Amino acid sequence: MVFWRCFIASGFIALLAYGCSYGANSSTENTKEVVQEINVSQLFIKAKASQKAGDLFAQGNYFLDTQRYQEALGSYNKAIALEPNRADVWINRGNALTSLQRYQDALISYNNAIAINSHKDEAWYNRGNALTSLQRYQDAIVSYDKAIAIKKDKPEAWVNRGIALTKLRRFKEALLSYDEAIALKPNKHEAYYNKACSYALQSNIELAIENLQKAIQLAPKKYQQLAKTDPDLNKIRNDKRFQELIK
């Protein structure tokens, strides 16, 4: 009976249900339209924020390139406030902080970039630079190794890895790092100069002079000036060949 009642009732309710259903569908469609409008509005707001963040990032990059580091930092902070999950903004924010010698703050920025995207070699490389500036050489080597694992043909990472190793007096490994940089870029004058420093610290005068000469041939003004006061070269300073090179 219930069934019949239900059946009969359903015949009656079917009409009402149809009407209600129609009304319900209409209401659902209206709801969908409202939701869609909200979604479109949210997407529009998000796109606008993203565009604004991109503009601020570009502005920060301009300030960074023109050595206006505090202004660059301000632009990057604003960009991050709008779009916090952009690794590239965090990286360049770190670069601005590094340029301001705020290395610990820079390290936090690079860590944030890595947390967002651990495959950014620039983040690991610049993190290594900040750690080197903080004299945390072993940690810096780990960061350079990460950068190199992502991008093996990055001579700068090999050079800076060599510097950190030299600071730890791990000269053999340091020289191998410099040689890797030179293999990638034969005119990498920084590698030759740092090899000269490494050999000089080991009192290997012949190879120190040889590599210093190569560095000076590639960038004479830079290394003639730098070599005059660099304490790493003190052990070869009295050599006549050294004195001729820095004239």
Protein Blocks (a to p, Z undefined) as FASTA:
>chain_A
ZZmmmmmmmmmmmmmmmmmmmmmmmmmmmmmmmmmmmmmmmmmmmmmmmmmmmmmmmmmm
mmmmnopaklmmmmmmmmmmmmmmbfklmmmmmmmmmmnopaklmmmmmmmmmmmommbm
klmmmmmmmmmmnopaklmmmmmmmmmmmmmmlmklmmmmmmmmmmnopaklmmmmmmmm
mmmmmmlmklmmmmmmmmmmnopaklmmmmmmmmmmmmmmlmmmmmmmmmklmmmmmpmk
lmmmmZZ
